[in-house]
Amino acid sequence: MDKEINILVVEDDNDISQLLCSIIKRSGYFPQPAFSGTEAMIYLERQEWDMILLDLMLPGMSGEEILANISEQSSVPVLIISAKLEQQTKIEALRTGADDYITKPFDIEEVAARIDSHLRRYKRSMDSLKMIELKYKDICIDTEAKAVRVNGRVVALTAREYAILVLLLSSPKKVFTKANVFEAVWNEVYYGDDNTINVHMSNLRNKLAKANPHEEYIETIWGMGYRLKS
């Protein structure tokens, strides 16, 4: 990494917070613990972060509320680390804008690897698209500022949603299979995890439709994948 990487750790359990901060320091990054939802919001208002590790069960303000706030204002990667094991909870977190969901108790090396992986992919995708403006219909993406406008309105996307949209706009006529999308955006081998892609694609479509309900941007080519709708 070329610059100091700052990671906000939102976790009310002191022992787990210290463990996560230790993992982050060992990887060469800089953690900032926050022990309540209210404290987390103060840190989020003060500065920009390169990543957020977020527990869901917090005093003051729930992790779900914080996630919703982040997703509306930023594309920073958010990794949920929670004891909530219910599948619906995971799906709702991904729909709201989380980029990953790690359950407690967690493996230290796995958490370190996922942090590294998300930061590396995010930086690589952003670096490769610097100084490029992508346009399609009334979508305009300033890849240097990582700003998306639709119908003249700023649309706040998560890091994954942003990466998917940039991928589609980079080749407007191409049909991207789910494997194409997953391997390009997640930079991992695709093993048929349709749910992860479906959740992020649905969320992206909903945000675009909200910005301009009179236009369709992404179409599903059944049995093949996705492409921009002409």
C-alpha positions in Angstrom: 0.0 0.0 0.0 1.3 3.4 -0.9 -0.4 5.3 1.9 -1.4 4.8 5.5 -4.4 2.5 5.7 -6.9 3.4 8.4 -9.5 0.9 9.5 -12.3 1.7 11.9 -13.2 -1.2 14.2 -16.7 -0.9 15.6 -16.9 -3.5 18.3 -18.3 -3.2 21.9 -16.5 -6.2 23.4 -13.1 -5.0 24.5 -11.4 -8.3 24.1 -12.6 -8.8 20.6 -11.8 -5.2 19.7 -8.3 -5.6 21.0 -7.9 -8.8 19.0 -9.1 -7.2 15.8 -6.9 -4.2 16.3 -4.0 -6.6 16.9 -4.7 -8.4 13.6 -4.9 -5.0 11.7 -1.6 -3.8 13.3 0.2 -7.0 12.4 -0.8 -6.5 8.8 0.7 -3.0 8.8 -2.5 -1.0 9.0 -3.8 1.5 11.5 -6.9 0.6 13.6 -9.2 2.9 15.4 -11.5 1.2 17.9 -15.1 2.5 18.5 -17.1 0.8 21.3 -20.6 2.0 20.4 -22.7 3.0 17.5 -22.7 6.6 18.6 -18.9 6.7 18.9 -18.6 5.1 15.5 -20.7 7.8 13.9 -18.5 10.5 15.4 -15.4 8.9 13.8 -17.2 8.4 10.5 -18.0 12.1 10.4 -14.5 13.2 11.3 -12.6 11.5 8.5 -12.6 9.1 5.6 -11.7 5.4 6.3 -10.1 2.8 4.0 -12.2 0.0 5.6 -14.7 -0.6 8.4 -15.1 -3.7 10.5 -18.6 -3.6 12.0 -20.3 -5.6 14.7 -24.1 -5.6 14.4 -25.1 -5.8 18.1 -23.9 -2.5 19.5 -25.0 0.0 22.3 -26.3 3.4 21.2 -26.9 2.6 17.6 -27.2 -0.7 15.9 -24.7 -2.0 13.3 -27.6 -2.2 10.8 -28.3 1.5 11.2 -24.6 2.4 10.9 -24.3 0.2 7.8 -27.3 1.9 6.2 -25.7 5.3 6.9 -22.3 4.3 5.4 -23.9 2.8 2.3 -25.8 6.1 1.6 -22.6 8.2 1.8 -19.6 6.2 0.9 -18.2 3.2 -1.1 -15.7 2.2 1.6 -15.5 -1.6 2.1 -17.5 -2.8 5.1 -16.8 -6.2 6.7 -19.5 -7.4 9.1 -18.1 -9.4 12.1 -21.0 -10.7 14.1 -22.3 -13.5 16.2 -25.6 -13.4 14.4 -25.7 -16.6 12.3 -29.1 -16.4 10.7 -29.0 -16.6 6.9 -31.6 -13.8 6.6 -29.4 -11.5 8.7 -26.5 -12.1 6.4 -28.6 -11.5 3.3 -30.0 -8.3 4.7 -26.6 -7.0 5.6 -25.3 -7.7 2.0 -28.4 -6.0 0.6 -27.8 -3.0 2.7 -24.2 -2.6 1.5 -21.9 -4.9 3.4 -19.0 -6.3 1.3 -18.4 -9.4 3.5 -19.9 -11.2 6.5 -17.7 -13.0 9.0 -19.3 -14.9 11.9 -18.0 -15.2 15.4 -16.0 -17.0 16.6 -13.6 -16.2 13.8 -10.3 -17.5 12.6 -7.5 -14.9 13.1 -5.7 -15.8 9.9 -8.9 -15.8 7.9 -9.9 -12.3 9.1 -6.4 -11.1 8.3 -6.6 -12.6 4.8 -10.0 -11.2 4.1 -8.9 -7.7 5.2 -5.8 -7.9 2.9 -7.9 -9.3 0.0 -10.6 -6.6 0.2 -8.1 -3.8 0.5 -5.9 -5.1 -2.3 -8.8 -5.6 -4.7 -10.3 -2.3 -3.9 -7.0 -0.4 -4.4 -6.2 -2.3 -7.6 -9.6 -1.6 -9.2 -9.4 2.1 -8.2 -5.8 2.5 -9.4 -6.6 0.9 -12.8 -9.4 3.4 -13.4 -7.9 6.7 -12.4 -8.5 9.6 -14.6 -11.2 7.8 -16.6 -14.7 8.9 -17.1 -17.2 6.3 -18.1 -20.6 7.1 -19.6 -23.7 5.2 -20.6 -27.1 6.7 -21.2 -27.4 9.2 -18.3 -24.9 7.3 -16.1 -21.6 9.2 -15.6 -18.8 7.7 -13.5 -15.8 9.8 -12.5 -13.4 7.0 -11.6 -10.8 9.3 -10.1 -13.3 10.7 -7.6 -15.2 7.4 -7.5 -18.4 9.4 -8.0 -21.5 8.1 -9.8 -24.2 10.3 -11.3 -27.4 9.1 -12.8 -29.8 11.5 -14.4 -27.8 14.3 -12.9 -28.1 12.9 -9.3 -25.3 11.6 -7.2 -25.8 7.9 -6.4 -24.0 6.4 -3.4 -22.8 2.9 -4.1 -21.0 0.4 -2.0 -17.5 -0.7 -3.2 -19.0 -3.9 -4.7 -21.8 -2.1 -6.5 -19.4 0.5 -7.8 -17.1 -2.2 -9.2 -19.9 -4.1 -10.9 -21.2 -0.9 -12.5 -17.7 0.0 -13.7 -17.2 -3.5 -15.1 -20.5 -3.3 -17.1 -19.7 0.2 -18.4 -16.2 -0.8 -19.4 -17.7 -3.2 -22.1 -21.2 -1.9 -22.8 -22.1 -4.7 -25.3 -20.6 -7.6 -23.5 -22.6 -10.2 -21.7 -20.9 -10.9 -18.4 -21.5 -14.3 -16.9 -21.9 -14.6 -13.1 -18.4 -16.1 -13.1 -17.1 -13.1 -15.0 -18.6 -10.7 -12.5 -17.5 -12.6 -9.4 -14.0 -13.2 -10.6 -13.5 -9.6 -11.7 -15.1 -7.9 -8.7 -14.3 -10.4 -5.9 -11.0 -11.6 -7.6 -11.7 -15.1 -6.4 -12.6 -18.3 -8.2 -16.3 -18.6 -8.8 -17.9 -21.7 -7.2 -21.5 -21.0 -8.0 -22.3 -18.5 -5.2 -25.3 -17.0 -7.0 -26.8 -15.5 -3.9 -23.9 -13.1 -3.3 -24.0 -11.8 -6.9 -27.8 -11.6 -7.0 -27.9 -9.5 -3.8 -25.4 -7.0 -5.0 -26.9 -6.8 -8.5 -30.4 -6.3 -7.1 -29.2 -3.6 -4.8 -27.4 -1.8 -7.7 -30.5 -2.0 -9.9 -32.7 -0.6 -7.2 -30.4 2.4 -6.7 -30.2 3.1 -10.4 -34.0 2.8 -10.7 -34.5 5.2 -7.8 -32.3 7.8 -9.5 -34.2 7.4 -12.8 -37.3 5.3 -12.6 -38.0 5.9 -16.4 -34.9 4.1 -17.6 -33.6 0.5 -17.5 -29.8 0.1 -17.3 -29.0 -3.6 -16.7 -30.7 -6.6 -18.2 -30.5 -10.3 -17.3 -29.7 -12.6 -20.3 -31.2 -15.8 -19.0 -28.9 -18.7 -18.9 -25.9 -16.4 -19.8 -25.5 -13.4 -17.4 -25.8 -9.6 -17.4 -25.2 -6.7 -19.8 -26.2 -3.1 -20.2 -29.6 -2.7 -21.6 -29.6 -0.9 -25.0 
